[in-house]
Amino acid sequence: MKWRAGDAPTITAPAKQTAGDTRMIERHLMKIRARDTLSAEEEQAIRGALGEVRTHPAGRTIIRAHEELSESTLLLDGILARFKDLRSGQRQVTELHVAGDFADLHSFTLKRLDHDIMTLTPCRIVTVPHDNLRRITEAHPHLTRVYWFATNLDAAVHREWEVSLGRRTAIARMAHLFCELHVRLGIVGLVEGNRYQLDLTQLELSECLGLTSVHVNRVLRELREQGAVEFRSGRVTIRDRALLERIAEFNPSYLYLEQRAR
C-alpha cells in the first residue's frame, strides 16, 4: 500500500458543458429523487449551476488536501475515493463515490478539504462553482435542504465505515461494502439484477477495508466458497443476498432510502 507513482493532478480533454447534454446529470437527479422530490424549476437550477466537464484517467489525485477550492465536483461516471496517506505510504480510503455523487459538496462551506480525492477508475466529472451553489441557497430553500441532507448522508456513510474498520471482522467488512455498493449503485441504475461492475483491484479494496492484499484475497475466496458473493474481473455477483447481508449484519437504514419532503 505504497504511494503510487504519477499521481499528480491530471485533466484530460476538458470541455465546457453544453445545454444540449440533457441526460448528463440524470444519475444525480435519480439519487435525489430516490429520497425527495424536485420541481422543474429546481432541476433547471441544478443544470444551470454546472460548469466544466472534465475527464480523468484512473489512479490520479484530482483534489489535494488543504488547497483552496472555489468549485465542487459532481461525479458523472466512474469511481472516486476520498483518502488519507501516512508518511509510510500507507493509504486509507474513507469513502467511495459512484456516479451521481458530489465528491466534495462539503468544500462549499469548508473551502478546502482535509483529505485528497482520487480516481480509482477512469472518471468523468462536472464542476459546480461555489458562486453557483451560493445562488441556489439564496433562491431555492428546498434545494438547499436537499444538498444539506446529502452532506449528512455522507457523514452517515463515514460512520458506518468507521464501525467496519473498528469492529467488524474482515469477512464482515467485505460483505458490508458489497451490500452497500449494491444499494448505492442500484439507486442510480448501475445494477443488473444481482450483478454490478466494480473495477477495483485487491490493493484498492484493501485500502478501503484496512486489510492487506493477501487478507483481501483470502476473504474473497471465503465469501465465494460460502456461496455468498463472487468478485471476478471487476464484477461483483451476489449469489445469496440474504447470506451476504447476514455475514455483514447489513442494515441499510443509514442510507436513508425513504422518500420524504425536506
Secondary structure, 3 states (H helix, E strand, C coil): CCCCCCCCCCCEEEEECCCCCCCCCHHHHHHHHCCCCCCHHHHHHHHHHCCEEEEECCCCEEECCCCCCCEEEEEEECCEEEEEECCCCCEEEEEEECCCCECCCCHHHHCCCCCEEEECCCEEEEEEEHHHHHHHHHHCHHHHHHHHHHHHHHHHHHHHHHHHHHCCCHHHHHHHHHHHHHHHHHHCCCEECCEEECCCCHHHHHHHHCCCHHHHHHHHHHHHHCCCEEEECCEEEECCHHHHHHHHCCCHHHHCCCCCCC
